[in-house]
Amino acid sequence: MNRTGISGEVVIVTGAGQGIGAAVARAFAQEGAEVAAVDRNGDKAAETVDGLVAEGHRARAYRADVADPAAVTEVVTRVEAEQGPIAVLANVAGVLQVGTVQELTDAEWQRTFAVNTTGVFNVCREVSKHMISRRRGAIVTVGSNAAGVPRHSMAAYAASKAAATMFTKSLGLELAEHGIRCNIVAPGSTDTDMQRGMWTDGNGPERVIAGTPETYKAGIPLRKLATPEDVAHAVVFLASDEAGHITMHDLYVDGGATLRA
């Protein structure tokens, strides 16, 4: 299905080097967007772009750590100069830190928030300055269903994603008068390297789908993990004109795992 309003537009995707970020970059490119693929790992961003260009899409790679405000200012300025006005921002860059509160170090806590929360702030602040002057644009932040449901040994991650979610909604309220929409996609367990890194053996998928009562985690009613593409399609929809009257919304893409109404 053609996503109206995306073809020909410049879309910046953070965390585009792998996983959900790479899938989001590909989904936008397939809809005709010109993608700016941003990642702290420049080589990974380049791999994503090489694949898109080989398929005939328009894309450029940029190296930047979203936790560094100076780097964010520089990369957004470059994208605007080299590719044109940014119409869509997809905040996908994120890190996962597991461990009980007592086990977490100061550095682990701070780094989790630096990327997952402050990184969203840094990029949104810079990109929205340009969008406001043009009175158009869409911002989608990839959060997590952990932002709305407590998770054992994931306090830092859940708290950082909850903060990013409320930040994005508050930003949406501020930007509404300028015609700019801000929404959140909240994935559940998704088949990525980040998810696999939490598994201790080959039975990881089965345990995630079934749930773990000992940690008060429900299973997945749809009986499958999400794919990165499942999440990417939701991001593209919320950025498109088809979602033109949707803002400050939090769309859960988790197969029903949170039993959320």
Summary of the structure (lengths in Angstrom):
residues: 261
radius of gyration: 17.5
end to end distance: 27.2
largest distance: 52.5
contacts: 933
relative contact order: 0.15
helix: 48%
strand: 18%
